[in-house]
Amino acid sequence: MTMWAWGWMASTDTTLQWYARIYHWCHRQMVALGADMDILDQYHELHSADLNVTTAIAEPNARDHQYDTLAWFWTMDLPCDTDKNDWMSECKLSLPFWAEEFEMLTSEMEWTRNYFLQWLQFWTDWQQVVALISSDRVACYATQQSKMYHRLHSMC
């Protein structure tokens, strides 16, 4: 085989593994959502033996294919199945939602950190201003606030 062919095979294998991971995730979500047994019987768990490549698909009438068996998903009536239920499309649609949710939580955490840092800087500056005026009560309060926002900022 040429170098190009090996590269194509590796690319195809990577793509296959990607879709297998998506299917595994969707299957777990169907089970977690409480899918009926008739749906779970139709969408079996995917095993590594199901992902073996055979030429029986490309040339079903070729010699020596009478004993070859195809994986269960090659014989599915997919257009009819997806009309009956929308479990698989729901699972696939929730992937972008969770990616967006992760991005939002990360941003909110950064915003919270910046909020605490802003107040820490404010009370530290105020503490220095009050030290010049020599107001003990206000200086004590500013010191207390500065320490509190320092602790909150360090927790993030």
Buried (B, 14 or more C-beta within 10 A) or exposed (E): EEEEEEEEEEEEEEEEEEEBEBBEBBBEBBEEEEBEEEBBEBBEEBEEEBBEEEEBEEEEEEEEBEEEEBBEEEEBEEEEBEEEBEBBEEBBEBEEEEEEEEEEEEEEEEEBBEBBBEBBEBBBEBBEEBBEEEEEEBBEBBBEBBBBBBEBBEEE
